[in-house]
């Protein structure tokens, strides 16, 4: 894993001759309203490093290219590239990931994302199964979206065997605790949104729930 905690570009380097460069940084970029406030590795405790592009002095469409070392995938069945990106600001451009298997003679785009993604670090997992058995090179290309608020950052870049898909988070319903007088029947209710006072007494009744609404059922005897 390249976490940039040495305070420099680590195993990566800037392309000579592109429009501007990636820079190692910690604890917030020079422009407010864009870029991360802290890195992904250490987090809000502060002091951790990431790499980023500073778009304040650049021109719309300018590109910064970050090169990685070559990776041998012959020992991997399902190679995968994982990295954390931070793309926050009203002028965010595009972040591209390209792969080469001929020492940079040709590049193939395998991942791209554009625009403001919020003030949050987000994991990207790029399937490189098509390159299993190859020695590959990777580059990250960040572009200026046309203003000061376009800083893009990277952290914790790794290659390895593809892991299981991250499960979709599920919402746990708040337990429904209802005390009913004698004679209550079965009740189905939207938690924290009880429209019938908490109990169904004489006859069963139903509440309409929107898709995805947490619910719980309580059976009284």
PEPEDA-V628138 format. One record per residue. RES is the residue in three letters. PHI is phi as a letter, one per 30 degrees, with the letter a starting at -180 (none if undefined). Layout:
# PEPEDA-V628138
((RES PHI) (RES PHI))
This chain:
# PEPEDA-V628138
((UNK none) (UNK c) (UNK c) (UNK i) (UNK d) (UNK d) (UNK i) (UNK b) (UNK d) (UNK i) (UNK d) (UNK c) (UNK a) (UNK d) (UNK d) (UNK d) (UNK j) (UNK d) (UNK d) (UNK a) (UNK b) (UNK d) (UNK b) (UNK d) (UNK a) (UNK b) (UNK i) (UNK j) (UNK d) (UNK d) (UNK c) (UNK d) (UNK i) (UNK a) (UNK i) (UNK d) (UNK c) (UNK a) (UNK d) (UNK d) (UNK d) (UNK c) (UNK i) (UNK d) (UNK d) (UNK i) (UNK j) (UNK d) (UNK c) (UNK b) (UNK c) (UNK a) (UNK c) (UNK c) (UNK c) (UNK d) (UNK c) (UNK c) (UNK c) (UNK e) (UNK i) (UNK e) (UNK b) (UNK c) (UNK c) (UNK c) (UNK c) (UNK c) (UNK d) (UNK d) (UNK b) (UNK d) (UNK c) (UNK d) (UNK c) (UNK c) (UNK d) (UNK b) (UNK d) (UNK b) (UNK c) (UNK b) (UNK a) (UNK c) (UNK b) (UNK b) (UNK b) (UNK b) (UNK k) (UNK d) (UNK c) (UNK d) (UNK c) (UNK b) (UNK c) (UNK c) (UNK c) (UNK b) (UNK b) (UNK b) (UNK b) (UNK b) (UNK h) (UNK i) (UNK d) (UNK b) (UNK b) (UNK b) (UNK d) (UNK c) (UNK a) (UNK a) (UNK a) (UNK b) (UNK i) (UNK d) (UNK c) (UNK j) (UNK d) (UNK a) (UNK d) (UNK b) (UNK d) (UNK c) (UNK b) (UNK c) (UNK d) (UNK c) (UNK e) (UNK d) (UNK c) (UNK e) (UNK j) (UNK c) (UNK c) (UNK c) (UNK c) (UNK b) (UNK b) (UNK c) (UNK c) (UNK c) (UNK c) (UNK d) (UNK d) (UNK j) (UNK l) (UNK d) (UNK c) (UNK b) (UNK d) (UNK c) (UNK b) (UNK b) (UNK a) (UNK h) (UNK c) (UNK b) (UNK c) (UNK l) (UNK d) (UNK d) (UNK c) (UNK d) (UNK e) (UNK d) (UNK d) (UNK d) (UNK e) (UNK c) (UNK c) (UNK c) (UNK d) (UNK d) (UNK e) (UNK c) (UNK c) (UNK b) (UNK c) (UNK c) (UNK d) (UNK e) (UNK j) (UNK d) (UNK c) (UNK d) (UNK b) (UNK b) (UNK b) (UNK d) (UNK d) (UNK i) (UNK b) (UNK d) (UNK c) (UNK b) (UNK i) (UNK j) (UNK b) (UNK c) (UNK c) (UNK d) (UNK b) (UNK e) (UNK b) (UNK b) (UNK c) (UNK d) (UNK c) (UNK d) (UNK e) (UNK i) (UNK d) (UNK d) (UNK b) (UNK b) (UNK c) (UNK b) (UNK c) (UNK c) (UNK c))
